[in-house]
Amino acid sequence: MVVKQMLKKILEKLRFGNTLYYPGCLTHFVLPSVESNYDKILKQIGVDFIFLPEFNCCGSPVLNAGYSKDFE
């Protein structure tokens, strides 16, 4: 139910021309300064954007780096 409400709010915002900025887990957790820079840039150029309130890492960066046991 909470997920549906969250998605409904996001979709309402997107319908009115907003942009969803999804940094991906690598940027979000490992390179927060890059995420912060995108935030500043988007605001400076006047892009009306939103962030996902929460998201989980799929583990792809760990798997692609060869750490299959950690991925499990």
Predicted model as a PDB file, atoms N, CA, C, CB and O in Angstrom, pLDDT in the B-factor column:
MODEL        1                                                                  
ATOM      1  N   MET A   1       0.824  -1.188   0.000  1.00 71.00           N  
ATOM      2  CA  MET A   1       0.000   0.000   0.000  1.00 71.00           C  
ATOM      3  C   MET A   1       0.876   1.263   0.000  1.00 71.00           C  
ATOM      4  CB  MET A   1      -0.942  -0.008   1.213  1.00 71.00           C  
ATOM      5  O   MET A   1       0.611   2.209  -0.741  1.00 71.00           O  
ATOM      6  N   VAL A   2       1.905   1.265   0.826  1.00 83.00           N  
ATOM      7  CA  VAL A   2       2.800   2.427   0.897  1.00 83.00           C  
ATOM      8  C   VAL A   2       3.509   2.628  -0.443  1.00 83.00           C  
ATOM      9  CB  VAL A   2       3.840   2.251   2.037  1.00 83.00           C  
ATOM     10  O   VAL A   2       3.689   3.758  -0.896  1.00 83.00           O  
ATOM     11  N   VAL A   3       3.907   1.528  -1.066  1.00 84.00           N  
ATOM     12  CA  VAL A   3       4.598   1.614  -2.356  1.00 84.00           C  
ATOM     13  C   VAL A   3       3.663   2.215  -3.401  1.00 84.00           C  
ATOM     14  CB  VAL A   3       5.096   0.213  -2.812  1.00 84.00           C  
ATOM     15  O   VAL A   3       4.080   3.063  -4.191  1.00 84.00           O  
ATOM     16  N   LYS A   4       2.402   1.782  -3.411  1.00 85.00           N  
ATOM     17  CA  LYS A   4       1.447   2.327  -4.377  1.00 85.00           C  
ATOM     18  C   LYS A   4       1.248   3.822  -4.166  1.00 85.00           C  
ATOM     19  CB  LYS A   4       0.104   1.598  -4.270  1.00 85.00           C  
ATOM     20  O   LYS A   4       1.178   4.582  -5.131  1.00 85.00           O  
ATOM     21  N   GLN A   5       1.158   4.246  -2.912  1.00 86.00           N  
ATOM     22  CA  GLN A   5       0.988   5.673  -2.616  1.00 86.00           C  
ATOM     23  C   GLN A   5       2.214   6.459  -3.059  1.00 86.00           C  
ATOM     24  CB  GLN A   5       0.731   5.893  -1.111  1.00 86.00           C  
ATOM     25  O   GLN A   5       2.092   7.542  -3.631  1.00 86.00           O  
ATOM     26  N   MET A   6       3.390   5.913  -2.795  1.00 83.00           N  
ATOM     27  CA  MET A   6       4.623   6.581  -3.187  1.00 83.00           C  
ATOM     28  C   MET A   6       4.699   6.692  -4.711  1.00 83.00           C  
ATOM     29  CB  MET A   6       5.850   5.822  -2.636  1.00 83.00           C  
ATOM     30  O   MET A   6       5.033   7.750  -5.246  1.00 83.00           O  
ATOM     31  N   LEU A   7       4.388   5.596  -5.402  1.00 76.00           N  
ATOM     32  CA  LEU A   7       4.415   5.625  -6.866  1.00 76.00           C  
ATOM     33  C   LEU A   7       3.388   6.598  -7.420  1.00 76.00           C  
ATOM     34  CB  LEU A   7       4.164   4.232  -7.430  1.00 76.00           C  
ATOM     35  O   LEU A   7       3.653   7.282  -8.409  1.00 76.00           O  
ATOM     36  N   LYS A   8       2.234   6.667  -6.800  1.00 77.00           N  
ATOM     37  CA  LYS A   8       1.198   7.599  -7.251  1.00 77.00           C  
ATOM     38  C   LYS A   8       1.699   9.039  -7.148  1.00 77.00           C  
ATOM     39  CB  LYS A   8      -0.094   7.419  -6.422  1.00 77.00           C  
ATOM     40  O   LYS A   8       1.500   9.835  -8.066  1.00 77.00           O  
ATOM     41  N   LYS A   9       2.346   9.371  -6.032  1.00 77.00           N  
ATOM     42  CA  LYS A   9       2.888  10.730  -5.862  1.00 77.00           C  
ATOM     43  C   LYS A   9       3.960  11.027  -6.901  1.00 77.00           C  
ATOM     44  CB  LYS A   9       3.469  10.907  -4.447  1.00 77.00           C  
ATOM     45  O   LYS A   9       3.997  12.116  -7.474  1.00 77.00           O  
ATOM     46  N   ILE A  10       4.832  10.050  -7.140  1.00 69.00           N  
ATOM     47  CA  ILE A  10       5.892  10.239  -8.129  1.00 69.00           C  
ATOM     48  C   ILE A  10       5.296  10.430  -9.515  1.00 69.00           C  
ATOM     49  CB  ILE A  10       6.858   9.043  -8.124  1.00 69.00           C  
ATOM     50  O   ILE A  10       5.712  11.325 -10.251  1.00 69.00           O  
ATOM     51  N   LEU A  11       4.324   9.596  -9.877  1.00 64.00           N  
ATOM     52  CA  LEU A  11       3.708   9.703 -11.195  1.00 64.00           C  
ATOM     53  C   LEU A  11       2.967  11.023 -11.369  1.00 64.00           C  
ATOM     54  CB  LEU A  11       2.757   8.542 -11.421  1.00 64.00           C  
ATOM     55  O   LEU A  11       2.965  11.589 -12.463  1.00 64.00           O  
ATOM     56  N   GLU A  12       2.337  11.521 -10.310  1.00 67.00           N  
ATOM     57  CA  GLU A  12       1.663  12.820 -10.384  1.00 67.00           C  
ATOM     58  C   GLU A  12       2.664  13.921 -10.701  1.00 67.00           C  
ATOM     59  CB  GLU A  12       0.931  13.131  -9.065  1.00 67.00           C  
ATOM     60  O   GLU A  12       2.397  14.808 -11.511  1.00 67.00           O  
ATOM     61  N   LYS A  13       3.811  13.850 -10.055  1.00 66.00           N  
ATOM     62  CA  LYS A  13       4.837  14.863 -10.314  1.00 66.00           C  
ATOM     63  C   LYS A  13       5.388  14.752 -11.731  1.00 66.00           C  
ATOM     64  CB  LYS A  13       5.976  14.735  -9.304  1.00 66.00           C  
ATOM     65  O   LYS A  13       5.613  15.761 -12.399  1.00 66.00           O  
ATOM     66  N   LEU A  14       5.602  13.529 -12.182  1.00 56.00           N  
ATOM     67  CA  LEU A  14       6.157  13.337 -13.520  1.00 56.00           C  
ATOM     68  C   LEU A  14       5.201  13.803 -14.609  1.00 56.00           C  
ATOM     69  CB  LEU A  14       6.503  11.878 -13.734  1.00 56.00           C  
ATOM     70  O   LEU A  14       5.644  14.279 -15.655  1.00 56.00           O  
ATOM     71  N   ARG A  15       3.916  13.675 -14.384  1.00 57.00           N  
ATOM     72  CA  ARG A  15       2.937  14.089 -15.388  1.00 57.00           C  
ATOM     73  C   ARG A  15       2.990  15.581 -15.651  1.00 57.00           C  
ATOM     74  CB  ARG A  15       1.541  13.698 -14.952  1.00 57.00           C  
ATOM     75  O   ARG A  15       2.566  16.040 -16.712  1.00 57.00           O  
ATOM     76  N   PHE A  16       3.495  16.326 -14.720  1.00 62.00           N  
ATOM     77  CA  PHE A  16       3.530  17.779 -14.885  1.00 62.00           C  
ATOM     78  C   PHE A  16       4.915  18.260 -15.303  1.00 62.00           C  
ATOM     79  CB  PHE A  16       3.109  18.470 -13.590  1.00 62.00           C  
ATOM     80  O   PHE A  16       5.268  19.415 -15.065  1.00 62.00           O  
ATOM     81  N   GLY A  17       5.696  17.390 -15.920  1.00 65.00           N  
ATOM     82  CA  GLY A  17       6.960  17.805 -16.508  1.00 65.00           C  
ATOM     83  C   GLY A  17       8.173  17.704 -15.604  1.00 65.00           C  
ATOM     84  O   GLY A  17       9.249  18.185 -15.959  1.00 65.00           O  
ATOM     85  N   ASN A  18       8.019  17.099 -14.462  1.00 69.00           N  
ATOM     86  CA  ASN A  18       9.177  16.930 -13.591  1.00 69.00           C  
ATOM     87  C   ASN A  18      10.111  15.862 -14.148  1.00 69.00           C  
ATOM     88  CB  ASN A  18       8.732  16.561 -12.165  1.00 69.00           C  
ATOM     89  O   ASN A  18       9.708  15.021 -14.953  1.00 69.00           O  
ATOM     90  N   THR A  19      11.327  15.910 -13.720  1.00 82.00           N  
ATOM     91  CA  THR A  19      12.327  14.932 -14.099  1.00 82.00           C  
ATOM     92  C   THR A  19      12.722  14.140 -12.872  1.00 82.00           C  
ATOM     93  CB  THR A  19      13.556  15.609 -14.740  1.00 82.00           C  
ATOM     94  O   THR A  19      12.904  14.711 -11.796  1.00 82.00           O  
ATOM     95  N   LEU A  20      12.854  12.847 -13.016  1.00 82.00           N  
ATOM     96  CA  LEU A  20      13.296  11.987 -11.925  1.00 82.00           C  
ATOM     97  C   LEU A  20      14.790  11.783 -12.070  1.00 82.00           C  
ATOM     98  CB  LEU A  20      12.538  10.622 -11.923  1.00 82.00           C  
ATOM     99  O   LEU A  20      15.261  11.270 -13.086  1.00 82.00           O  
ATOM    100  N   TYR A  21      15.530  12.185 -11.055  1.00 86.00           N  
ATOM    101  CA  TYR A  21      16.977  11.954 -11.069  1.00 86.00           C  
ATOM    102  C   TYR A  21      17.251  10.701 -10.250  1.00 86.00           C  
ATOM    103  CB  TYR A  21      17.771  13.194 -10.499  1.00 86.00           C  
ATOM    104  O   TYR A  21      17.002  10.668  -9.045  1.00 86.00           O  
ATOM    105  N   TYR A  22      17.760   9.681 -10.908  1.00 86.00           N  
ATOM    106  CA  TYR A  22      18.110   8.430 -10.247  1.00 86.00           C  
ATOM    107  C   TYR A  22      19.621   8.269 -10.323  1.00 86.00           C  
ATOM    108  CB  TYR A  22      17.374   7.209 -10.900  1.00 86.00           C  
ATOM    109  O   TYR A  22      20.155   7.973 -11.392  1.00 86.00           O  
ATOM    110  N   PRO A  23      20.322   8.460  -9.203  1.00 87.00           N  
ATOM    111  CA  PRO A  23      21.780   8.407  -9.233  1.00 87.00           C  
ATOM    112  C   PRO A  23      22.349   7.000  -9.340  1.00 87.00           C  
ATOM    113  CB  PRO A  23      22.322   9.056  -8.015  1.00 87.00           C  
ATOM    114  O   PRO A  23      23.510   6.831  -9.711  1.00 87.00           O  
ATOM    115  N   GLY A  24      21.556   6.000  -9.024  1.00 85.00           N  
ATOM    116  CA  GLY A  24      22.075   4.635  -8.956  1.00 85.00           C  
ATOM    117  C   GLY A  24      22.776   4.434  -7.625  1.00 85.00           C  
ATOM    118  O   GLY A  24      23.231   5.390  -6.999  1.00 85.00           O  
ATOM    119  N   CYS A  25      22.856   3.199  -7.207  1.00 83.00           N  
ATOM    120  CA  CYS A  25      23.388   2.944  -5.866  1.00 83.00           C  
ATOM    121  C   CYS A  25      24.878   3.256  -5.762  1.00 83.00           C  
ATOM    122  CB  CYS A  25      23.142   1.499  -5.478  1.00 83.00           C  
ATOM    123  O   CYS A  25      25.346   3.691  -4.711  1.00 83.00           O  
ATOM    124  N   LEU A  26      25.618   3.040  -6.832  1.00 84.00           N  
ATOM    125  CA  LEU A  26      27.055   3.311  -6.761  1.00 84.00           C  
ATOM    126  C   LEU A  26      27.312   4.792  -6.492  1.00 84.00           C  
ATOM    127  CB  LEU A  26      27.750   2.879  -8.067  1.00 84.00           C  
ATOM    128  O   LEU A  26      28.110   5.141  -5.622  1.00 84.00           O  
ATOM    129  N   THR A  27      26.644   5.647  -7.232  1.00 87.00           N  
ATOM    130  CA  THR A  27      26.792   7.083  -7.012  1.00 87.00           C  
ATOM    131  C   THR A  27      26.256   7.475  -5.638  1.00 87.00           C  
ATOM    132  CB  THR A  27      26.066   7.874  -8.112  1.00 87.00           C  
ATOM    133  O   THR A  27      26.896   8.226  -4.903  1.00 87.00           O  
ATOM    134  N   HIS A  28      25.087   6.963  -5.305  1.00 84.00           N  
ATOM    135  CA  HIS A  28      24.439   7.342  -4.049  1.00 84.00           C  
ATOM    136  C   HIS A  28      25.266   6.949  -2.821  1.00 84.00           C  
ATOM    137  CB  HIS A  28      23.065   6.700  -3.965  1.00 84.00           C  
ATOM    138  O   HIS A  28      25.429   7.748  -1.899  1.00 84.00           O  
ATOM    139  N   PHE A  29      25.787   5.718  -2.811  1.00 83.00           N  
ATOM    140  CA  PHE A  29      26.475   5.225  -1.628  1.00 83.00           C  
ATOM    141  C   PHE A  29      27.987   5.409  -1.657  1.00 83.00           C  
ATOM    142  CB  PHE A  29      26.166   3.792  -1.448  1.00 83.00           C  
ATOM    143  O   PHE A  29      28.605   5.543  -0.600  1.00 83.00           O  
ATOM    144  N   VAL A  30      28.596   5.419  -2.832  1.00 85.00           N  
ATOM    145  CA  VAL A  30      30.054   5.477  -2.919  1.00 85.00           C  
ATOM    146  C   VAL A  30      30.561   6.866  -3.312  1.00 85.00           C  
ATOM    147  CB  VAL A  30      30.551   4.452  -3.920  1.00 85.00           C  
ATOM    148  O   VAL A  30      31.631   7.285  -2.868  1.00 85.00           O  
ATOM    149  N   LEU A  31      29.798   7.577  -4.139  1.00 90.00           N  
ATOM    150  CA  LEU A  31      30.224   8.882  -4.633  1.00 90.00           C  
ATOM    151  C   LEU A  31      29.174   9.962  -4.338  1.00 90.00           C  
ATOM    152  CB  LEU A  31      30.498   8.812  -6.139  1.00 90.00           C  
ATOM    153  O   LEU A  31      28.647  10.575  -5.266  1.00 90.00           O  
ATOM    154  N   PRO A  32      28.869  10.200  -3.064  1.00 90.00           N  
ATOM    155  CA  PRO A  32      27.820  11.172  -2.749  1.00 90.00           C  
ATOM    156  C   PRO A  32      28.127  12.588  -3.233  1.00 90.00           C  
ATOM    157  CB  PRO A  32      27.593  11.198  -1.269  1.00 90.00           C  
ATOM    158  O   PRO A  32      27.208  13.376  -3.453  1.00 90.00           O  
ATOM    159  N   SER A  33      29.402  12.916  -3.399  1.00 95.00           N  
ATOM    160  CA  SER A  33      29.741  14.254  -3.900  1.00 95.00           C  
ATOM    161  C   SER A  33      29.284  14.417  -5.353  1.00 95.00           C  
ATOM    162  CB  SER A  33      31.267  14.505  -3.788  1.00 95.00           C  
ATOM    163  O   SER A  33      28.892  15.512  -5.756  1.00 95.00           O  
ATOM    164  N   VAL A  34      29.331  13.346  -6.136  1.00 93.00           N  
ATOM    165  CA  VAL A  34      28.854  13.398  -7.518  1.00 93.00           C  
ATOM    166  C   VAL A  34      27.346  13.614  -7.530  1.00 93.00           C  
ATOM    167  CB  VAL A  34      29.224  12.101  -8.282  1.00 93.00           C  
ATOM    168  O   VAL A  34      26.835  14.414  -8.313  1.00 93.00           O  
ATOM    169  N   GLU A  35      26.641  12.902  -6.667  1.00 91.00           N  
ATOM    170  CA  GLU A  35      25.194  13.082  -6.551  1.00 91.00           C  
ATOM    171  C   GLU A  35      24.865  14.522  -6.155  1.00 91.00           C  
ATOM    172  CB  GLU A  35      24.605  12.094  -5.519  1.00 91.00           C  
ATOM    173  O   GLU A  35      23.933  15.123  -6.690  1.00 91.00           O  
ATOM    174  N   SER A  36      25.620  15.056  -5.236  1.00 93.00           N  
ATOM    175  CA  SER A  36      25.421  16.438  -4.794  1.00 93.00           C  
ATOM    176  C   SER A  36      25.681  17.424  -5.928  1.00 93.00           C  
ATOM    177  CB  SER A  36      26.334  16.754  -3.607  1.00 93.00           C  
ATOM    178  O   SER A  36      24.969  18.418  -6.064  1.00 93.00           O  
ATOM    179  N   ASN A  37      26.697  17.153  -6.740  1.00 94.00           N  
ATOM    180  CA  ASN A  37      27.000  18.021  -7.884  1.00 94.00           C  
ATOM    181  C   ASN A  37      25.868  18.018  -8.911  1.00 94.00           C  
ATOM    182  CB  ASN A  37      28.306  17.581  -8.552  1.00 94.00           C  
ATOM    183  O   ASN A  37      25.512  19.065  -9.452  1.00 94.00           O  
ATOM    184  N   TYR A  38      25.305  16.837  -9.176  1.00 89.00           N  
ATOM    185  CA  TYR A  38      24.159  16.768 -10.087  1.00 89.00           C  
ATOM    186  C   TYR A  38      22.992  17.575  -9.539  1.00 89.00           C  
ATOM    187  CB  TYR A  38      23.734  15.308 -10.315  1.00 89.00           C  
ATOM    188  O   TYR A  38      22.304  18.273 -10.283  1.00 89.00           O  
ATOM    189  N   ASP A  39      22.777  17.474  -8.245  1.00 90.00           N  
ATOM    190  CA  ASP A  39      21.718  18.248  -7.588  1.00 90.00           C  
ATOM    191  C   ASP A  39      21.917  19.744  -7.844  1.00 90.00           C  
ATOM    192  CB  ASP A  39      21.697  17.960  -6.063  1.00 90.00           C  
ATOM    193  O   ASP A  39      20.980  20.445  -8.224  1.00 90.00           O  
ATOM    194  N   LYS A  40      23.123  20.216  -7.636  1.00 93.00           N  
ATOM    195  CA  LYS A  40      23.435  21.639  -7.834  1.00 93.00           C  
ATOM    196  C   LYS A  40      23.275  22.045  -9.306  1.00 93.00           C  
ATOM    197  CB  LYS A  40      24.872  21.941  -7.356  1.00 93.00           C  
ATOM    198  O   LYS A  40      22.698  23.089  -9.611  1.00 93.00           O  
ATOM    199  N   ILE A  41      23.791  21.210 -10.205  1.00 86.00           N  
ATOM    200  CA  ILE A  41      23.723  21.525 -11.634  1.00 86.00           C  
ATOM    201  C   ILE A  41      22.281  21.598 -12.110  1.00 86.00           C  
ATOM    202  CB  ILE A  41      24.490  20.483 -12.450  1.00 86.00           C  
ATOM    203  O   ILE A  41      21.896  22.546 -12.795  1.00 86.00           O  
ATOM    204  N   LEU A  42      21.479  20.592 -11.748  1.00 82.00           N  
ATOM    205  CA  LEU A  42      20.084  20.578 -12.182  1.00 82.00           C  
ATOM    206  C   LEU A  42      19.327  21.802 -11.668  1.00 82.00           C  
ATOM    207  CB  LEU A  42      19.395  19.297 -11.706  1.00 82.00           C  
ATOM    208  O   LEU A  42      18.513  22.385 -12.384  1.00 82.00           O  
ATOM    209  N   LYS A  43      19.602  22.182 -10.430  1.00 85.00           N  
ATOM    210  CA  LYS A  43      18.946  23.378  -9.874  1.00 85.00           C  
ATOM    211  C   LYS A  43      19.409  24.641 -10.594  1.00 85.00           C  
ATOM    212  CB  LYS A  43      19.234  23.499  -8.363  1.00 85.00           C  
ATOM    213  O   LYS A  43      18.603  25.524 -10.886  1.00 85.00           O  
ATOM    214  N   GLN A  44      20.710  24.727 -10.881  1.00 84.00           N  
ATOM    215  CA  GLN A  44      21.251  25.911 -11.547  1.00 84.00           C  
ATOM    216  C   GLN A  44      20.674  26.105 -12.938  1.00 84.00           C  
ATOM    217  CB  GLN A  44      22.757  25.817 -11.632  1.00 84.00           C  
ATOM    218  O   GLN A  44      20.465  27.238 -13.372  1.00 84.00           O  
ATOM    219  N   ILE A  45      20.414  25.006 -13.644  1.00 79.00           N  
ATOM    220  CA  ILE A  45      19.891  25.152 -15.004  1.00 79.00           C  
ATOM    221  C   ILE A  45      18.364  25.136 -15.040  1.00 79.00           C  
ATOM    222  CB  ILE A  45      20.437  24.045 -15.891  1.00 79.00           C  
ATOM    223  O   ILE A  45      17.755  25.142 -16.110  1.00 79.00           O  
ATOM    224  N   GLY A  46      17.761  25.115 -13.861  1.00 76.00           N  
ATOM    225  CA  GLY A  46      16.312  25.261 -13.770  1.00 76.00           C  
ATOM    226  C   GLY A  46      15.496  24.011 -14.053  1.00 76.00           C  
ATOM    227  O   GLY A  46      14.317  24.098 -14.396  1.00 76.00           O  
ATOM    228  N   VAL A  47      16.117  22.853 -13.912  1.00 76.00           N  
ATOM    229  CA  VAL A  47      15.385  21.608 -14.123  1.00 76.00           C  
ATOM    230  C   VAL A  47      14.588  21.292 -12.863  1.00 76.00           C  
ATOM    231  CB  VAL A  47      16.352  20.436 -14.480  1.00 76.00           C  
ATOM    232  O   VAL A  47      15.138  21.224 -11.764  1.00 76.00           O  
ATOM    233  N   ASP A  48      13.291  21.102 -13.040  1.00 82.00           N  
ATOM    234  CA  ASP A  48      12.421  20.721 -11.941  1.00 82.00           C  
ATOM    235  C   ASP A  48      12.518  19.206 -11.804  1.00 82.00           C  
ATOM    236  CB  ASP A  48      10.935  21.192 -12.181  1.00 82.00           C  
ATOM    237  O   ASP A  48      11.975  18.472 -12.630  1.00 82.00           O  
ATOM    238  N   PHE A  49      13.203  18.735 -10.770  1.00 84.00           N  
ATOM    239  CA  PHE A  49      13.462  17.302 -10.649  1.00 84.00           C  
ATOM    240  C   PHE A  49      13.123  16.802  -9.256  1.00 84.00           C  
ATOM    241  CB  PHE A  49      14.921  16.994 -10.973  1.00 84.00           C  
ATOM    242  O   PHE A  49      12.999  17.567  -8.299  1.00 84.00           O  
ATOM    243  N   ILE A  50      12.978  15.489  -9.183  1.00 84.00           N  
ATOM    244  CA  ILE A  50      12.742  14.835  -7.903  1.00 84.00           C  
ATOM    245  C   ILE A  50      13.714  13.671  -7.769  1.00 84.00           C  
ATOM    246  CB  ILE A  50      11.266  14.350  -7.780  1.00 84.00           C  
ATOM    247  O   ILE A  50      14.195  13.126  -8.763  1.00 84.00           O  
ATOM    248  N   PHE A  51      13.994  13.300  -6.522  1.00 83.00           N  
ATOM    249  CA  PHE A  51      14.783  12.115  -6.210  1.00 83.00           C  
ATOM    250  C   PHE A  51      13.827  11.016  -5.775  1.00 83.00           C  
ATOM    251  CB  PHE A  51      15.850  12.411  -5.102  1.00 83.00           C  
ATOM    252  O   PHE A  51      12.751  11.305  -5.250  1.00 83.00           O  
ATOM    253  N   LEU A  52      14.202   9.761  -5.984  1.00 80.00           N  
ATOM    254  CA  LEU A  52      13.453   8.680  -5.375  1.00 80.00           C  
ATOM    255  C   LEU A  52      13.673   8.782  -3.863  1.00 80.00           C  
ATOM    256  CB  LEU A  52      13.897   7.271  -5.940  1.00 80.00           C  
ATOM    257  O   LEU A  52      14.815   8.921  -3.424  1.00 80.00           O  
ATOM    258  N   PRO A  53      12.606   8.715  -3.057  1.00 78.00           N  
ATOM    259  CA  PRO A  53      12.786   8.838  -1.617  1.00 78.00           C  
ATOM    260  C   PRO A  53      13.656   7.725  -1.030  1.00 78.00           C  
ATOM    261  CB  PRO A  53      11.443   8.841  -0.937  1.00 78.00           C  
ATOM    262  O   PRO A  53      14.449   7.967  -0.121  1.00 78.00           O  
ATOM    263  N   GLU A  54      13.506   6.527  -1.544  1.00 79.00           N  
ATOM    264  CA  GLU A  54      14.315   5.391  -1.085  1.00 79.00           C  
ATOM    265  C   GLU A  54      14.494   4.438  -2.249  1.00 79.00           C  
ATOM    266  CB  GLU A  54      13.651   4.666   0.135  1.00 79.00           C  
ATOM    267  O   GLU A  54      13.613   4.308  -3.099  1.00 79.00           O  
ATOM    268  N   PHE A  55      15.613   3.785  -2.285  1.00 76.00           N  
ATOM    269  CA  PHE A  55      15.805   2.720  -3.263  1.00 76.00           C  
ATOM    270  C   PHE A  55      16.849   1.770  -2.721  1.00 76.00           C  
ATOM    271  CB  PHE A  55      16.227   3.285  -4.653  1.00 76.00           C  
ATOM    272  O   PHE A  55      17.655   2.133  -1.864  1.00 76.00           O  
ATOM    273  N   ASN A  56      16.828   0.567  -3.222  1.00 78.00           N  
ATOM    274  CA  ASN A  56      17.767  -0.458  -2.798  1.00 78.00           C  
ATOM    275  C   ASN A  56      18.781  -0.706  -3.901  1.00 78.00           C  
ATOM    276  CB  ASN A  56      17.032  -1.760  -2.431  1.00 78.00           C  
ATOM    277  O   ASN A  56      18.511  -0.489  -5.082  1.00 78.00           O  
ATOM    278  N   CYS A  57      19.930  -1.156  -3.494  1.00 80.00           N  
ATOM    279  CA  CYS A  57      20.968  -1.509  -4.455  1.00 80.00           C  
ATOM    280  C   CYS A  57      20.707  -2.922  -4.957  1.00 80.00           C  
ATOM    281  CB  CYS A  57      22.387  -1.395  -3.820  1.00 80.00           C  
ATOM    282  O   CYS A  57      20.443  -3.829  -4.167  1.00 80.00           O  
ATOM    283  N   CYS A  58      20.780  -3.104  -6.258  1.00 83.00           N  
ATOM    284  CA  CYS A  58      20.558  -4.434  -6.846  1.00 83.00           C  
ATOM    285  C   CYS A  58      21.806  -5.307  -6.722  1.00 83.00           C  
ATOM    286  CB  CYS A  58      20.153  -4.306  -8.326  1.00 83.00           C  
ATOM    287  O   CYS A  58      21.730  -6.520  -6.915  1.00 83.00           O  
ATOM    288  N   GLY A  59      22.935  -4.712  -6.407  1.00 84.00           N  
ATOM    289  CA  GLY A  59      24.172  -5.472  -6.261  1.00 84.00           C  
ATOM    290  C   GLY A  59      24.982  -5.593  -7.528  1.00 84.00           C  
ATOM    291  O   GLY A  59      26.050  -6.205  -7.522  1.00 84.00           O  
ATOM    292  N   SER A  60      24.501  -5.025  -8.609  1.00 84.00           N  
ATOM    293  CA  SER A  60      25.184  -5.144  -9.895  1.00 84.00           C  
ATOM    294  C   SER A  60      26.641  -4.673  -9.845  1.00 84.00           C  
ATOM    295  CB  SER A  60      24.434  -4.355 -10.941  1.00 84.00           C  
ATOM    296  O   SER A  60      27.502  -5.350 -10.406  1.00 84.00           O  
ATOM    297  N   PRO A  61      26.955  -3.542  -9.200  1.00 82.00           N  
ATOM    298  CA  PRO A  61      28.369  -3.122  -9.166  1.00 82.00           C  
ATOM    299  C   PRO A  61      29.268  -4.149  -8.469  1.00 82.00           C  
ATOM    300  CB  PRO A  61      28.495  -1.771  -8.458  1.00 82.00           C  
ATOM    301  O   PRO A  61      30.412  -4.355  -8.873  1.00 82.00           O  
ATOM    302  N   VAL A  62      28.749  -4.784  -7.430  1.00 83.00           N  
ATOM    303  CA  VAL A  62      29.529  -5.798  -6.699  1.00 83.00           C  
ATOM    304  C   VAL A  62      29.755  -7.022  -7.587  1.00 83.00           C  
ATOM    305  CB  VAL A  62      28.803  -6.211  -5.382  1.00 83.00           C  
ATOM    306  O   VAL A  62      30.865  -7.549  -7.668  1.00 83.00           O  
ATOM    307  N   LEU A  63      28.688  -7.463  -8.247  1.00 86.00           N  
ATOM    308  CA  LEU A  63      28.793  -8.622  -9.131  1.00 86.00           C  
ATOM    309  C   LEU A  63      29.723  -8.333 -10.301  1.00 86.00           C  
ATOM    310  CB  LEU A  63      27.411  -9.029  -9.647  1.00 86.00           C  
ATOM    311  O   LEU A  63      30.562  -9.165 -10.648  1.00 86.00           O  
ATOM    312  N   ASN A  64      29.582  -7.165 -10.908  1.00 86.00           N  
ATOM    313  CA  ASN A  64      30.425  -6.803 -12.050  1.00 86.00           C  
ATOM    314  C   ASN A  64      31.891  -6.637 -11.680  1.00 86.00           C  
ATOM    315  CB  ASN A  64      29.923  -5.529 -12.671  1.00 86.00           C  
ATOM    316  O   ASN A  64      32.775  -6.769 -12.527  1.00 86.00           O  
ATOM    317  N   ALA A  65      32.141  -6.344 -10.401  1.00 88.00           N  
ATOM    318  CA  ALA A  65      33.520  -6.218  -9.941  1.00 88.00           C  
ATOM    319  C   ALA A  65      34.143  -7.586  -9.625  1.00 88.00           C  
ATOM    320  CB  ALA A  65      33.577  -5.320  -8.706  1.00 88.00           C  
ATOM    321  O   ALA A  65      35.316  -7.676  -9.263  1.00 88.00           O  
ATOM    322  N   GLY A  66      33.336  -8.648  -9.766  1.00 90.00           N  
ATOM    323  CA  GLY A  66      33.879 -10.001  -9.571  1.00 90.00           C  
ATOM    324  C   GLY A  66      33.669 -10.576  -8.184  1.00 90.00           C  
ATOM    325  O   GLY A  66      34.241 -11.618  -7.865  1.00 90.00           O  
ATOM    326  N   TYR A  67      32.869  -9.932  -7.353  1.00 89.00           N  
ATOM    327  CA  TYR A  67      32.646 -10.413  -5.999  1.00 89.00           C  
ATOM    328  C   TYR A  67      31.320 -11.181  -5.926  1.00 89.00           C  
ATOM    329  CB  TYR A  67      32.652  -9.235  -4.998  1.00 89.00           C  
ATOM    330  O   TYR A  67      30.375 -10.752  -5.263  1.00 89.00           O  
ATOM    331  N   SER A  68      31.271 -12.320  -6.618  1.00 87.00           N  
ATOM    332  CA  SER A  68      30.016 -13.057  -6.717  1.00 87.00           C  
ATOM    333  C   SER A  68      29.535 -13.583  -5.367  1.00 87.00           C  
ATOM    334  CB  SER A  68      30.173 -14.207  -7.681  1.00 87.00           C  
ATOM    335  O   SER A  68      28.327 -13.641  -5.133  1.00 87.00           O  
ATOM    336  N   LYS A  69      30.447 -13.966  -4.475  1.00 87.00           N  
ATOM    337  CA  LYS A  69      30.020 -14.444  -3.154  1.00 87.00           C  
ATOM    338  C   LYS A  69      29.403 -13.308  -2.340  1.00 87.00           C  
ATOM    339  CB  LYS A  69      31.212 -15.056  -2.390  1.00 87.00           C  
ATOM    340  O   LYS A  69      28.417 -13.527  -1.635  1.00 87.00           O  
ATOM    341  N   ASP A  70      29.960 -12.108  -2.422  1.00 83.00           N  
ATOM    342  CA  ASP A  70      29.376 -10.956  -1.717  1.00 83.00           C  
ATOM    343  C   ASP A  70      28.041 -10.576  -2.321  1.00 83.00           C  
ATOM    344  CB  ASP A  70      30.329  -9.753  -1.757  1.00 83.00           C  
ATOM    345  O   ASP A  70      27.145 -10.101  -1.622  1.00 83.00           O  
ATOM    346  N   PHE A  71      27.910 -10.785  -3.624  1.00 80.00           N  
ATOM    347  CA  PHE A  71      26.663 -10.475  -4.306  1.00 80.00           C  
ATOM    348  C   PHE A  71      25.515 -11.327  -3.774  1.00 80.00           C  
ATOM    349  CB  PHE A  71      26.818 -10.682  -5.808  1.00 80.00           C  
ATOM    350  O   PHE A  71      24.390 -10.851  -3.620  1.00 80.00           O  
ATOM    351  N   GLU A  72      25.818 -12.594  -3.497  1.00 76.00           N  
ATOM    352  CA  GLU A  72      24.777 -13.510  -2.988  1.00 76.00           C  
ATOM    353  C   GLU A  72      24.264 -13.006  -1.671  1.00 76.00           C  
ATOM    354  CB  GLU A  72      25.316 -14.950  -2.831  1.00 76.00           C  
ATOM    355  O   GLU A  72      23.385 -13.626  -1.072  1.00 76.00           O  
TER     356      GLU A  72                                                      
ENDMDL                                                                          
END                                                                             
